[in-house]
């Protein structure tokens, strides 16, 4: 190594832990692998495995996105069903019945 030469630093890797934690509140079965992979990123960086850290971060992001998509879709479907059920109840209950 020549004097005055600085080794090139790798750019930091985003471990996506925040997105994984948010995802656990929406759909936890897919968020668990996201959290596991997110927790591996910093350990791999400390060991010098930059490629492994990038792969773990990519896996964490993939699982988090799927958990968010499934969770948000689930809540939207449940909301639409509740609204349609309520509207059907209002429409069916407003007709005058004679005894």
KASUL-V515795 format. One record per residue. N is the residue number from 1. RES is the residue in three letters. OMEGA is omega in radians with two decimals (none if undefined). D_CENTER is the distance of its C-alpha to the mean C-alpha in whole Angstrom. Layout:
n:N res:RES omega:OMEGA d_center:D_CENTER
n:N res:RES omega:OMEGA d_center:D_CENTER
//
This chain:
n:1 res:UNK omega:-3.11 d_center:43
n:2 res:UNK omega:3.11 d_center:45
n:3 res:UNK omega:3.14 d_center:46
n:4 res:UNK omega:3.14 d_center:44
n:5 res:UNK omega:3.12 d_center:41
n:6 res:UNK omega:3.06 d_center:38
n:7 res:UNK omega:-3.09 d_center:35
n:8 res:UNK omega:3.13 d_center:32
n:9 res:UNK omega:3.07 d_center:29
n:10 res:UNK omega:3.08 d_center:26
n:11 res:UNK omega:-3.12 d_center:23
n:12 res:UNK omega:3.14 d_center:21
n:13 res:UNK omega:3.10 d_center:17
n:14 res:UNK omega:-3.10 d_center:14
n:15 res:UNK omega:3.08 d_center:12
n:16 res:UNK omega:-3.12 d_center:9
n:17 res:UNK omega:-3.12 d_center:9
n:18 res:UNK omega:3.12 d_center:9
n:19 res:UNK omega:3.12 d_center:5
n:20 res:UNK omega:3.14 d_center:5
n:21 res:UNK omega:3.07 d_center:7
n:22 res:UNK omega:-3.11 d_center:6
n:23 res:UNK omega:-3.11 d_center:4
n:24 res:UNK omega:3.10 d_center:7
n:25 res:UNK omega:-3.12 d_center:9
n:26 res:UNK omega:3.14 d_center:8
n:27 res:UNK omega:-2.98 d_center:8
n:28 res:UNK omega:-3.12 d_center:9
n:29 res:UNK omega:3.11 d_center:11
n:30 res:UNK omega:-3.12 d_center:8
n:31 res:UNK omega:-3.13 d_center:6
n:32 res:UNK omega:3.06 d_center:10
n:33 res:UNK omega:3.11 d_center:10
n:34 res:UNK omega:3.14 d_center:7
n:35 res:UNK omega:3.13 d_center:9
n:36 res:UNK omega:3.13 d_center:12
n:37 res:UNK omega:3.12 d_center:12
n:38 res:UNK omega:-3.14 d_center:11
n:39 res:UNK omega:3.12 d_center:14
n:40 res:UNK omega:-2.98 d_center:16
n:41 res:UNK omega:-3.09 d_center:16
n:42 res:UNK omega:3.11 d_center:19
n:43 res:UNK omega:3.13 d_center:21
n:44 res:UNK omega:3.09 d_center:21
n:45 res:UNK omega:3.12 d_center:22
n:46 res:UNK omega:3.10 d_center:25
n:47 res:UNK omega:3.12 d_center:26
n:48 res:UNK omega:-3.14 d_center:26
n:49 res:UNK omega:-3.08 d_center:24
n:50 res:UNK omega:3.14 d_center:23
n:51 res:UNK omega:3.10 d_center:22
n:52 res:UNK omega:3.10 d_center:20
n:53 res:UNK omega:3.10 d_center:18
n:54 res:UNK omega:3.13 d_center:17
n:55 res:UNK omega:3.12 d_center:16
n:56 res:UNK omega:3.11 d_center:14
n:57 res:UNK omega:3.12 d_center:12
n:58 res:UNK omega:3.09 d_center:12
n:59 res:UNK omega:3.12 d_center:11
n:60 res:UNK omega:3.14 d_center:8
n:61 res:UNK omega:-3.14 d_center:7
n:62 res:UNK omega:-3.12 d_center:8
n:63 res:UNK omega:3.11 d_center:6
n:64 res:UNK omega:3.14 d_center:3
n:65 res:UNK omega:3.13 d_center:4
n:66 res:UNK omega:3.12 d_center:6
n:67 res:UNK omega:3.11 d_center:5
n:68 res:UNK omega:-3.13 d_center:4
n:69 res:UNK omega:-3.12 d_center:8
n:70 res:UNK omega:-3.11 d_center:9
n:71 res:UNK omega:3.14 d_center:9
n:72 res:UNK omega:3.11 d_center:10
n:73 res:UNK omega:3.14 d_center:13
n:74 res:UNK omega:-3.14 d_center:14
n:75 res:UNK omega:3.12 d_center:15
n:76 res:UNK omega:3.12 d_center:16
n:77 res:UNK omega:3.13 d_center:18
n:78 res:UNK omega:3.12 d_center:19
n:79 res:UNK omega:3.13 d_center:20
n:80 res:UNK omega:3.12 d_center:22
n:81 res:UNK omega:3.12 d_center:24
n:82 res:UNK omega:3.12 d_center:25
n:83 res:UNK omega:3.13 d_center:26
n:84 res:UNK omega:3.09 d_center:28
n:85 res:UNK omega:3.10 d_center:30
n:86 res:UNK omega:3.11 d_center:31
n:87 res:UNK omega:3.10 d_center:32
n:88 res:UNK omega:3.09 d_center:34
n:89 res:UNK omega:3.10 d_center:35
n:90 res:UNK omega:-3.13 d_center:37
n:91 res:UNK omega:-3.13 d_center:38
n:92 res:UNK omega:-3.10 d_center:40
n:93 res:UNK omega:-3.08 d_center:41
n:94 res:UNK omega:3.14 d_center:43
n:95 res:UNK omega:-3.11 d_center:45
n:96 res:UNK omega:3.11 d_center:49
n:97 res:UNK omega:3.13 d_center:50
n:98 res:UNK omega:3.13 d_center:54
n:99 res:UNK omega:none d_center:55
//
